[in-house]
Amino acid sequence: MKPDVFICYSSKDESFANKLFETLEKDSVKCWFAPKSILPGQKWGGEIMKALENCKTLLFILSKDSNDSDQVLTELETAKDRRIPIIPVKIEDVDLSYDIKYFIRSHQWIDAKSISFESVYSIIINSLKRHLNIKDNVDSDAGKDEGHQPPEKEKKTVKQRTDNTDSKDDPIDNKNNDKSVYLKQNLGIETSGG
């Protein structure tokens, strides 16, 4: 199986990463997630490299622990070398190490530290739909509790601008559209300076 998504994280953040993996799998998004994607007897290094060579997108769970992880750094470097889109998901405040900053400095991240998992998941699945060219066969409500409506105060905030698209037809890059209006109306994201 060629994965759509490689989940890159520190083992100390396994609880969040596992919840994300299980929810994506329920939405039929093929994920590669250690240790679940490694069979007994297989060698970790080779399996990780095979998965990175075959994945379409890398979800990077950014935390204090992943910021200091040599394994995470190797995975990010491999993704960057292979031109795999990287989607950082920041789950706690952290001053980026220079090594991590080198690989994700120009990437738009998802600020997940102050909003519910359901809200974070909605942003992630909408981003993946775009990166993977998925139409509406993925149910972006899979991460939500039945009947749960996120409180109005839960606002998503864009911290950086992404520069990874070249399409003239892309509404974000179309000079006739205001990027802030597009993000708010279509993705429910409010922008802030930076």
N, CA and C atoms as a LAMMPS dump frame, in Angstrom:
ITEM: TIMESTEP
0
ITEM: NUMBER OF ATOMS
582
ITEM: BOX BOUNDS ff ff ff
-5.0000000000000000e+02 5.0000000000000000e+02
-5.0000000000000000e+02 5.0000000000000000e+02
-5.0000000000000000e+02 5.0000000000000000e+02
ITEM: ATOMS id mol type element x y z
1 1 1 N 0.833 -1.184 0
2 1 2 C 0 0 0
3 1 3 C 0.878 1.248 0
4 2 1 N 0.636 2.136 -0.946
5 2 2 C 1.334 3.418 -0.97
6 2 3 C 0.521 4.403 -0.144
7 3 1 N 1.144 4.98 0.888
8 3 2 C 0.379 5.87 1.768
9 3 3 C 0.148 7.244 1.148
10 4 1 N -1.014 7.81 1.439
11 4 2 C -1.277 9.195 1.076
12 4 3 C -0.504 10.12 2.012
13 5 1 N -0.442 9.728 3.282
14 5 2 C 0.097 10.588 4.328
15 5 3 C 1.096 9.816 5.186
16 6 1 N 2.24 10.429 5.423
17 6 2 C 3.223 9.919 6.381
18 6 3 C 3.094 10.803 7.617
19 7 1 N 2.861 10.209 8.78
20 7 2 C 2.738 10.986 10.014
21 7 3 C 4.085 10.978 10.721
22 8 1 N 4.684 12.152 10.814
23 8 2 C 6.001 12.364 11.401
24 8 3 C 5.802 12.979 12.784
25 9 1 N 6.327 12.321 13.819
26 9 2 C 6.071 12.792 15.179
27 9 3 C 7.118 12.214 16.132
28 10 1 N 7.219 12.782 17.311
29 10 2 C 8.028 12.216 18.381
30 10 3 C 7.195 11.161 19.092
31 11 1 N 7.826 10.074 19.506
32 11 2 C 7.088 9.024 20.215
33 11 3 C 6.46 9.55 21.506
34 12 1 N 6.966 10.657 22.023
35 12 2 C 6.373 11.253 23.225
36 12 3 C 5.031 11.925 22.925
37 13 1 N 4.726 12.131 21.657
38 13 2 C 3.459 12.727 21.226
39 13 3 C 2.54 11.676 20.592
40 14 1 N 2.77 10.421 20.936
41 14 2 C 2.044 9.328 20.285
42 14 3 C 0.541 9.386 20.496
43 15 1 N 0.083 9.874 21.627
44 15 2 C -1.35 9.93 21.89
45 15 3 C -2.067 10.788 20.842
46 16 1 N -1.559 12.009 20.601
47 16 2 C -2.167 12.881 19.598
48 16 3 C -2.011 12.278 18.199
49 17 1 N -0.806 11.795 17.886
50 17 2 C -0.536 11.243 16.555
51 17 3 C -1.414 10.024 16.273
52 18 1 N -1.606 9.166 17.275
53 18 2 C -2.439 7.98 17.097
54 18 3 C -3.899 8.358 16.87
55 19 1 N -4.402 9.336 17.616
56 19 2 C -5.785 9.792 17.428
57 19 3 C -5.963 10.355 16.013
58 20 1 N -4.969 11.105 15.55
59 20 2 C -5.013 11.649 14.195
60 20 3 C -4.993 10.521 13.166
61 21 1 N -4.111 9.551 13.345
62 21 2 C -4.016 8.404 12.446
63 21 3 C -5.346 7.661 12.364
64 22 1 N -5.933 7.339 13.514
65 22 2 C -7.184 6.577 13.529
66 22 3 C -8.324 7.345 12.863
67 23 1 N -8.368 8.656 13.068
68 23 2 C -9.438 9.457 12.476
69 23 3 C -9.255 9.572 10.963
70 24 1 N -8.019 9.753 10.509
71 24 2 C -7.754 9.804 9.061
72 24 3 C -8.104 8.465 8.403
73 25 1 N -7.738 7.374 9.044
74 25 2 C -8.038 6.049 8.496
75 25 3 C -9.551 5.839 8.389
76 26 1 N -10.317 6.33 9.363
77 26 2 C -11.78 6.233 9.295
78 26 3 C -12.309 6.993 8.082
79 27 1 N -11.603 8.045 7.684
80 27 2 C -11.99 8.829 6.513
81 27 3 C -11.371 8.281 5.23
82 28 1 N -10.826 7.071 5.298
83 28 2 C -10.231 6.384 4.135
84 28 3 C -9.011 7.099 3.58
85 29 1 N -8.297 7.831 4.41
86 29 2 C -7.021 8.421 4.014
87 29 3 C -5.949 7.421 4.427
88 30 1 N -5.212 6.903 3.447
89 30 2 C -4.185 5.9 3.724
90 30 3 C -2.996 6.573 4.408
91 31 1 N -2.685 6.118 5.617
92 31 2 C -1.607 6.718 6.398
93 31 3 C -0.497 5.716 6.654
94 32 1 N 0.711 6.236 6.743
95 32 2 C 1.823 5.449 7.25
96 32 3 C 2.143 6.016 8.618
97 33 1 N 2.095 5.134 9.621
98 33 2 C 2.232 5.565 11.005
99 33 3 C 2.988 4.496 11.786
100 34 1 N 4.183 4.861 12.244
101 34 2 C 4.951 3.929 13.072
102 34 3 C 4.403 3.978 14.491
103 35 1 N 4.313 2.889 15.151
104 35 2 C 4.785 1.556 14.78
105 35 3 C 3.745 0.691 14.065
106 36 1 N 2.517 1.181 13.907
107 36 2 C 1.433 0.349 13.366
108 36 3 C 1.664 -0.095 11.927
109 37 1 N 2.44 0.662 11.169
110 37 2 C 2.65 0.316 9.763
111 37 3 C 3.884 -0.565 9.555
112 38 1 N 4.548 -0.941 10.635
113 38 2 C 5.743 -1.788 10.544
114 38 3 C 5.401 -3.165 11.098
115 39 1 N 5.592 -4.176 10.283
116 39 2 C 5.299 -5.547 10.701
117 39 3 C 6.413 -6.082 11.596
118 40 1 N 6.084 -6.994 12.487
119 40 2 C 7.128 -7.615 13.309
120 40 3 C 8.215 -8.224 12.428
121 41 1 N 9.447 -7.981 12.8
122 41 2 C 10.581 -8.512 12.041
123 41 3 C 11.114 -7.56 10.981
124 42 1 N 10.355 -6.541 10.611
125 42 2 C 10.842 -5.578 9.628
126 42 3 C 11.78 -4.579 10.31
127 43 1 N 12.703 -4.044 9.55
128 43 2 C 13.648 -3.066 10.075
129 43 3 C 13.061 -1.671 9.932
130 44 1 N 13.081 -0.917 11.034
131 44 2 C 12.456 0.395 11.078
132 44 3 C 13.004 1.337 10.018
133 45 1 N 14.312 1.46 9.938
134 45 2 C 14.923 2.431 9.025
135 45 3 C 14.492 2.242 7.583
136 46 1 N 14.562 1.005 7.109
137 46 2 C 14.192 0.72 5.726
138 46 3 C 12.716 0.954 5.464
139 47 1 N 11.87 0.574 6.422
140 47 2 C 10.431 0.764 6.249
141 47 3 C 10.059 2.252 6.246
142 48 1 N 10.714 3.023 7.095
143 48 2 C 10.467 4.47 7.122
144 48 3 C 10.883 5.093 5.792
145 49 1 N 12.037 4.707 5.284
146 49 2 C 12.502 5.271 4.006
147 49 3 C 11.58 4.875 2.848
148 50 1 N 11.115 3.621 2.826
149 50 2 C 10.184 3.186 1.773
150 50 3 C 8.889 4.001 1.84
151 51 1 N 8.385 4.192 3.058
152 51 2 C 7.139 4.952 3.216
153 51 3 C 7.325 6.394 2.761
154 52 1 N 8.448 6.997 3.112
155 52 2 C 8.708 8.384 2.698
156 52 3 C 8.859 8.499 1.185
157 53 1 N 9.441 7.491 0.568
158 53 2 C 9.593 7.513 -0.888
159 53 3 C 8.26 7.379 -1.611
160 54 1 N 7.272 6.796 -0.944
161 54 2 C 5.991 6.53 -1.594
162 54 3 C 4.841 7.408 -1.15
163 55 1 N 5.021 8.192 -0.085
164 55 2 C 3.9 9.002 0.409
165 55 3 C 3.712 10.252 -0.449
166 56 1 N 2.537 10.831 -0.329
167 56 2 C 2.194 12.03 -1.102
168 56 3 C 2.279 13.3 -0.266
169 57 1 N 2.146 13.172 1.049
170 57 2 C 2.159 14.318 1.954
171 57 3 C 2.716 13.868 3.3
172 58 1 N 3.41 14.763 3.986
173 58 2 C 3.907 14.476 5.325
174 58 3 C 3.227 15.404 6.313
175 59 1 N 2.576 14.825 7.318
176 59 2 C 2.013 15.594 8.425
177 59 3 C 3.05 15.581 9.538
178 60 1 N 3.534 16.751 9.913
179 60 2 C 4.565 16.87 10.934
180 60 3 C 3.942 17.385 12.225
181 61 1 N 3.931 16.566 13.268
182 61 2 C 3.406 16.956 14.57
183 61 3 C 4.528 17.708 15.297
184 62 1 N 4.392 19.022 15.36
185 62 2 C 5.435 19.881 15.916
186 62 3 C 5.208 20.112 17.404
187 63 1 N 6.184 19.703 18.195
188 63 2 C 6.139 19.859 19.647
189 63 3 C 7.567 20.093 20.136
190 64 1 N 7.71 20.317 21.421
191 64 2 C 9.055 20.461 22
192 64 3 C 9.87 19.198 21.768
193 65 1 N 9.227 18.053 21.883
194 65 2 C 9.933 16.783 21.713
195 65 3 C 10.312 16.529 20.253
196 66 1 N 9.412 16.774 19.324
197 66 2 C 9.753 16.552 17.912
198 66 3 C 10.779 17.576 17.432
199 67 1 N 10.765 18.753 18.029
200 67 2 C 11.72 19.811 17.699
201 67 3 C 13.154 19.371 18.013
202 68 1 N 13.31 18.481 18.988
203 68 2 C 14.633 18.016 19.414
204 68 3 C 14.978 16.614 18.92
205 69 1 N 14.149 16.031 18.075
206 69 2 C 14.323 14.645 17.657
207 69 3 C 15.161 14.518 16.382
208 70 1 N 16.248 13.746 16.466
209 70 2 C 17.072 13.486 15.286
210 70 3 C 16.303 12.659 14.255
211 71 1 N 15.466 11.723 14.728
212 71 2 C 14.666 10.897 13.818
213 71 3 C 13.697 11.758 13.015
214 72 1 N 13.023 12.68 13.686
215 72 2 C 12.097 13.594 13.012
216 72 3 C 12.861 14.43 11.986
217 73 1 N 14.027 14.903 12.356
218 73 2 C 14.845 15.712 11.446
219 73 3 C 15.191 14.926 10.175
220 74 1 N 15.549 13.657 10.339
221 74 2 C 15.854 12.805 9.18
222 74 3 C 14.63 12.646 8.281
223 75 1 N 13.46 12.455 8.885
224 75 2 C 12.234 12.302 8.106
225 75 3 C 11.89 13.588 7.354
226 76 1 N 12.046 14.745 8.007
227 76 2 C 11.786 16.024 7.344
228 76 3 C 12.768 16.255 6.199
229 77 1 N 14.027 15.94 6.434
230 77 2 C 15.042 16.121 5.388
231 77 3 C 14.737 15.248 4.179
232 78 1 N 14.332 14.008 4.424
233 78 2 C 13.984 13.102 3.327
234 78 3 C 12.774 13.63 2.552
235 79 1 N 11.766 14.092 3.269
236 79 2 C 10.576 14.647 2.611
237 79 3 C 10.951 15.866 1.769
238 80 1 N 11.77 16.735 2.316
239 80 2 C 12.19 17.938 1.587
240 80 3 C 12.966 17.556 0.325
241 81 1 N 13.888 16.598 0.449
242 81 2 C 14.665 16.138 -0.704
243 81 3 C 13.773 15.563 -1.802
244 82 1 N 12.688 14.913 -1.412
245 82 2 C 11.787 14.283 -2.372
246 82 3 C 10.654 15.212 -2.805
247 83 1 N 10.68 16.455 -2.316
248 83 2 C 9.675 17.467 -2.646
249 83 3 C 8.258 17.039 -2.242
250 84 1 N 8.187 16.387 -1.102
251 84 2 C 6.906 15.968 -0.545
252 84 3 C 6.347 17.143 0.252
253 85 1 N 5.106 17.536 0.014
254 85 2 C 4.53 18.626 0.803
255 85 3 C 4.542 18.284 2.297
256 86 1 N 4.948 19.257 3.1
257 86 2 C 4.999 19.094 4.546
258 86 3 C 3.935 19.994 5.158
259 87 1 N 3.088 19.404 6.003
260 87 2 C 2.063 20.168 6.718
261 87 3 C 2.391 20.09 8.212
262 88 1 N 2.984 21.148 8.771
263 88 2 C 3.262 21.141 10.206
264 88 3 C 1.996 21.397 11.021
265 89 1 N 1.822 20.61 12.083
266 89 2 C 0.7 20.758 13.004
267 89 3 C 1.32 21.045 14.372
268 90 1 N 1.246 22.306 14.78
269 90 2 C 1.906 22.749 16.016
270 90 3 C 0.988 22.492 17.206
271 91 1 N 1.403 21.541 18.089
272 91 2 C 0.54 21.164 19.206
273 91 3 C 0.95 21.822 20.521
274 92 1 N 2.071 22.535 20.533
275 92 2 C 2.465 23.288 21.716
276 92 3 C 3.436 24.387 21.316
277 93 1 N 3.541 25.411 22.166
278 93 2 C 4.487 26.49 21.903
279 93 3 C 5.902 25.939 21.939
280 94 1 N 6.673 26.314 20.946
281 94 2 C 8.056 25.855 20.87
282 94 3 C 8.854 26.844 20.031
283 95 1 N 10.057 27.156 20.498
284 95 2 C 10.992 27.927 19.69
285 95 3 C 11.685 26.93 18.778
286 96 1 N 11.481 27.081 17.478
287 96 2 C 12.034 26.115 16.531
288 96 3 C 13.557 26.066 16.607
289 97 1 N 14.088 24.84 16.615
290 97 2 C 15.528 24.676 16.509
291 97 3 C 15.929 25.122 15.108
292 98 1 N 17.177 25.508 14.939
293 98 2 C 17.627 25.926 13.611
294 98 3 C 17.485 24.784 12.609
295 99 1 N 17.716 23.553 13.061
296 99 2 C 17.602 22.41 12.154
297 99 3 C 16.178 22.236 11.639
298 100 1 N 15.197 22.291 12.537
299 100 2 C 13.795 22.156 12.124
300 100 3 C 13.375 23.366 11.3
301 101 1 N 13.77 24.548 11.739
302 101 2 C 13.421 25.784 11.028
303 101 3 C 13.886 25.725 9.573
304 102 1 N 15.055 25.144 9.341
305 102 2 C 15.603 25.026 7.989
306 102 3 C 14.641 24.293 7.056
307 103 1 N 13.958 23.271 7.578
308 103 2 C 13.086 22.453 6.73
309 103 3 C 11.652 22.952 6.639
310 104 1 N 11.178 23.728 7.601
311 104 2 C 9.764 24.13 7.554
312 104 3 C 9.562 25.64 7.569
313 105 1 N 10.623 26.409 7.428
314 105 2 C 10.509 27.868 7.577
315 105 3 C 9.518 28.51 6.616
316 106 1 N 9.331 27.95 5.455
317 106 2 C 8.421 28.562 4.48
318 106 3 C 7.065 27.868 4.415
319 107 1 N 6.815 26.919 5.296
320 107 2 C 5.565 26.157 5.265
321 107 3 C 4.507 26.765 6.177
322 108 1 N 3.304 26.779 5.682
323 108 2 C 2.156 27.173 6.499
324 108 3 C 1.921 26.085 7.534
325 109 1 N 1.772 26.454 8.786
326 109 2 C 1.474 25.44 9.789
327 109 3 C 0.067 25.605 10.321
328 110 1 N -0.395 24.559 10.957
329 110 2 C -1.693 24.568 11.612
330 110 3 C -1.419 24.762 13.101
331 111 1 N -1.972 25.81 13.672
332 111 2 C -1.779 26.118 15.079
333 111 3 C -2.832 25.35 15.869
334 112 1 N -2.452 24.184 16.39
335 112 2 C -3.409 23.287 17.025
336 112 3 C -3.382 23.35 18.54
337 113 1 N -2.575 24.209 19.094
338 113 2 C -2.377 24.164 20.549
339 113 3 C -3.526 24.739 21.35
340 114 1 N -4.372 25.556 20.761
341 114 2 C -5.416 26.193 21.566
342 114 3 C -6.833 25.951 21.041
343 115 1 N -6.984 24.959 20.152
344 115 2 C -8.312 24.637 19.645
345 115 3 C -8.562 23.142 19.813
346 116 1 N -9.815 22.734 19.732
347 116 2 C -10.185 21.333 19.941
348 116 3 C -9.619 20.431 18.837
349 117 1 N -9.517 19.157 19.158
350 117 2 C -9.067 18.185 18.164
351 117 3 C -9.978 18.21 16.943
352 118 1 N -11.277 18.328 17.165
353 118 2 C -12.235 18.334 16.061
354 118 3 C -11.957 19.493 15.1
355 119 1 N -11.652 20.654 15.654
356 119 2 C -11.345 21.819 14.81
357 119 3 C -10.031 21.622 14.067
358 120 1 N -9.041 21.086 14.763
359 120 2 C -7.741 20.807 14.139
360 120 3 C -7.927 19.801 13.014
361 121 1 N -8.683 18.749 13.297
362 121 2 C -8.898 17.711 12.301
363 121 3 C -9.582 18.27 11.054
364 122 1 N -10.532 19.137 11.238
365 122 2 C -11.229 19.749 10.11
366 122 3 C -10.248 20.515 9.214
367 123 1 N -9.341 21.247 9.825
368 123 2 C -8.333 21.987 9.049
369 123 3 C -7.412 21.015 8.319
370 124 1 N -6.975 19.978 9.027
371 124 2 C -6.063 18.997 8.426
372 124 3 C -6.712 18.3 7.243
373 125 1 N -7.939 17.812 7.411
374 125 2 C -8.579 17.052 6.333
375 125 3 C -8.85 17.951 5.134
376 126 1 N -9.206 19.198 5.358
377 126 2 C -9.416 20.116 4.234
378 126 3 C -8.106 20.396 3.507
379 127 1 N -7.03 20.514 4.243
380 127 2 C -5.718 20.703 3.621
381 127 3 C -5.31 19.468 2.821
382 128 1 N -5.537 18.298 3.398
383 128 2 C -5.19 17.061 2.692
384 128 3 C -6.024 16.88 1.433
385 129 1 N -7.29 17.246 1.491
386 129 2 C -8.135 17.163 0.29
387 129 3 C -7.494 17.939 -0.856
388 130 1 N -6.968 19.085 -0.543
389 130 2 C -6.337 19.919 -1.574
390 130 3 C -5.02 19.314 -2.058
391 131 1 N -4.18 18.899 -1.115
392 131 2 C -2.88 18.321 -1.478
393 131 3 C -3.018 17.017 -2.243
394 132 1 N -4.014 16.231 -1.887
395 132 2 C -4.182 14.908 -2.489
396 132 3 C -5.201 14.893 -3.624
397 133 1 N -5.754 16.061 -3.942
398 133 2 C -6.784 16.175 -4.979
399 133 3 C -7.966 15.255 -4.707
400 134 1 N -8.405 15.238 -3.451
401 134 2 C -9.56 14.436 -3.05
402 134 3 C -10.795 15.315 -3.173
403 135 1 N -11.812 14.791 -3.8
404 135 2 C -13.067 15.538 -3.894
405 135 3 C -13.801 15.413 -2.577
406 136 1 N -15.068 15.169 -2.572
407 136 2 C -15.81 15.108 -1.324
408 136 3 C -16.089 13.682 -0.863
409 137 1 N -15.237 12.726 -1.235
410 137 2 C -15.442 11.365 -0.763
411 137 3 C -14.86 11.164 0.63
412 138 1 N -14.233 12.184 1.194
413 138 2 C -13.727 12.12 2.557
414 138 3 C -14.655 12.918 3.436
415 139 1 N -15.124 12.308 4.503
416 139 2 C -16.057 12.954 5.427
417 139 3 C -15.281 13.745 6.456
418 140 1 N -15.24 15.067 6.314
419 140 2 C -14.465 15.899 7.228
420 140 3 C -15.105 16.001 8.601
421 141 1 N -16.243 15.359 8.81
422 141 2 C -16.879 15.362 10.121
423 141 3 C -16.473 14.162 10.962
424 142 1 N -15.593 13.289 10.447
425 142 2 C -15.235 12.069 11.186
426 142 3 C -14.572 12.387 12.512
427 143 1 N -13.866 13.507 12.614
428 143 2 C -13.196 13.852 13.857
429 143 3 C -14.104 14.503 14.867
430 144 1 N -15.359 14.713 14.531
431 144 2 C -16.281 15.421 15.424
432 144 3 C -17.127 14.454 16.228
433 145 1 N -17.4 14.839 17.443
434 145 2 C -18.341 14.081 18.247
435 145 3 C -19.736 14.35 17.695
436 146 1 N -20.592 13.345 17.784
437 146 2 C -21.938 13.51 17.267
438 146 3 C -22.642 14.656 17.988
439 147 1 N -23.175 15.575 17.239
440 147 2 C -23.892 16.708 17.792
441 147 3 C -22.998 17.801 18.334
442 148 1 N -21.683 17.637 18.223
443 148 2 C -20.767 18.643 18.764
444 148 3 C -20.596 19.793 17.788
445 149 1 N -20.783 20.983 18.264
446 149 2 C -20.515 22.191 17.485
447 149 3 C -19.393 22.932 18.187
448 150 1 N -18.265 23.212 17.49
449 150 2 C -17.18 23.931 18.152
450 150 3 C -17.661 25.298 18.605
451 151 1 N -17.244 25.74 19.792
452 151 2 C -17.639 27.061 20.256
453 151 3 C -17.16 28.141 19.303
454 152 1 N -17.901 29.231 19.23
455 152 2 C -17.566 30.329 18.337
456 152 3 C -16.183 30.898 18.635
457 153 1 N -15.764 30.825 19.904
458 153 2 C -14.48 31.412 20.274
459 153 3 C -13.295 30.644 19.711
460 154 1 N -13.497 29.4 19.231
461 154 2 C -12.393 28.651 18.672
462 154 3 C -12.099 29.159 17.268
463 155 1 N -11.091 29.973 17.161
464 155 2 C -10.687 30.549 15.885
465 155 3 C -9.385 29.919 15.459
466 156 1 N -9.278 29.635 14.189
467 156 2 C -8.034 29.147 13.643
468 156 3 C -7.209 30.361 13.227
469 157 1 N -5.911 30.317 13.455
470 157 2 C -5.067 31.455 13.146
471 157 3 C -3.943 31.023 12.218
472 158 1 N -3.734 31.754 11.156
473 158 2 C -2.651 31.489 10.228
474 158 3 C -1.441 32.264 10.716
475 159 1 N -0.332 31.562 10.936
476 159 2 C 0.872 32.193 11.447
477 159 3 C 1.861 32.572 10.344
478 160 1 N 1.872 31.81 9.235
479 160 2 C 2.794 32.078 8.145
480 160 3 C 2.05 31.881 6.838
481 161 1 N 2.633 32.365 5.741
482 161 2 C 2.052 32.177 4.427
483 161 3 C 2.753 31.018 3.75
484 162 1 N 2.009 30.211 3.037
485 162 2 C 2.609 29.11 2.302
486 162 3 C 2.998 29.591 0.908
487 163 1 N 4.116 29.082 0.421
488 163 2 C 4.599 29.463 -0.895
489 163 3 C 4.779 28.244 -1.785
490 164 1 N 3.996 27.191 -1.589
491 164 2 C 4.254 25.945 -2.294
492 164 3 C 3.294 25.666 -3.447
493 165 1 N 2.65 26.66 -3.986
494 165 2 C 1.751 26.417 -5.109
495 165 3 C 2.088 27.351 -6.263
496 166 1 N 2.008 26.831 -7.472
497 166 2 C 2.342 27.613 -8.652
498 166 3 C 1.149 27.837 -9.563
499 167 1 N 0.013 27.299 -9.241
500 167 2 C -1.132 27.329 -10.141
501 167 3 C -1.724 28.729 -10.275
502 168 1 N -1.922 29.173 -11.525
503 168 2 C -2.556 30.468 -11.782
504 168 3 C -4.047 30.421 -11.45
505 169 1 N -4.611 29.194 -11.448
506 169 2 C -6.031 29.043 -11.159
507 169 3 C -6.316 28.926 -9.67
508 170 1 N -5.279 28.856 -8.865
509 170 2 C -5.454 28.701 -7.428
510 170 3 C -6.024 29.984 -6.851
511 171 1 N -7.193 29.93 -6.192
512 171 2 C -7.814 31.153 -5.676
513 171 3 C -6.949 31.882 -4.663
514 172 1 N -6.085 31.162 -3.959
515 172 2 C -5.221 31.844 -2.996
516 172 3 C -4.208 32.721 -3.724
517 173 1 N -3.712 32.245 -4.868
518 173 2 C -2.701 33.004 -5.598
519 173 3 C -3.289 33.959 -6.626
520 174 1 N -4.571 33.871 -6.891
521 174 2 C -5.207 34.735 -7.872
522 174 3 C -5.243 36.157 -7.33
523 175 1 N -4.597 37.084 -8.04
524 175 2 C -4.486 38.457 -7.569
525 175 3 C -5.829 39.171 -7.494
526 176 1 N -6.866 38.634 -8.134
527 176 2 C -8.186 39.254 -8.076
528 176 3 C -8.921 38.916 -6.778
529 177 1 N -8.393 37.992 -5.987
530 177 2 C -9.046 37.581 -4.736
531 177 3 C -8.222 38.033 -3.546
532 178 1 N -8.87 38.52 -2.541
533 178 2 C -8.209 38.88 -1.289
534 178 3 C -7.941 37.591 -0.521
535 179 1 N -6.667 37.316 -0.202
536 179 2 C -6.304 36.065 0.457
537 179 3 C -6.986 35.921 1.805
538 180 1 N -7.068 36.989 2.555
539 180 2 C -7.699 36.915 3.877
540 180 3 C -9.168 36.537 3.761
541 181 1 N -9.862 37.137 2.782
542 181 2 C -11.281 36.835 2.583
543 181 3 C -11.44 35.381 2.155
544 182 1 N -10.588 34.937 1.233
545 182 2 C -10.656 33.559 0.772
546 182 3 C -10.472 32.588 1.944
547 183 1 N -9.425 32.811 2.758
548 183 2 C -9.146 31.912 3.871
549 183 3 C -10.304 31.874 4.857
550 184 1 N -10.878 33.044 5.154
551 184 2 C -11.97 33.093 6.12
552 184 3 C -13.233 32.436 5.564
553 185 1 N -13.59 32.77 4.307
554 185 2 C -14.839 32.265 3.737
555 185 3 C -14.764 30.787 3.392
556 186 1 N -13.642 30.327 2.866
557 186 2 C -13.565 28.966 2.365
558 186 3 C -12.961 27.97 3.342
559 187 1 N -12.111 28.44 4.246
560 187 2 C -11.464 27.51 5.161
561 187 3 C -11.772 27.821 6.607
562 188 1 N -12.477 28.943 6.878
563 188 2 C -12.802 29.29 8.244
564 188 3 C -11.589 29.724 9.056
565 189 1 N -10.579 30.247 8.368
566 189 2 C -9.341 30.635 9.028
567 189 3 C -9.222 32.142 9.033
568 190 1 N -8.963 32.7 10.2
569 190 2 C -8.712 34.127 10.311
570 190 3 C -7.209 34.348 10.313
571 191 1 N -6.743 35.314 9.55
572 191 2 C -5.325 35.558 9.451
573 191 3 C -4.888 36.609 10.449
574 192 1 N -3.634 36.5 10.834
575 192 2 C -3.023 37.529 11.677
576 192 3 C -1.669 37.852 11.084
577 193 1 N -1.091 38.937 11.473
578 193 2 C 0.181 39.367 10.905
579 193 3 C 1.271 38.352 11.142
580 194 1 N 2.323 38.42 10.297
581 194 2 C 3.467 37.553 10.536
582 194 3 C 3.844 36.827 9.378
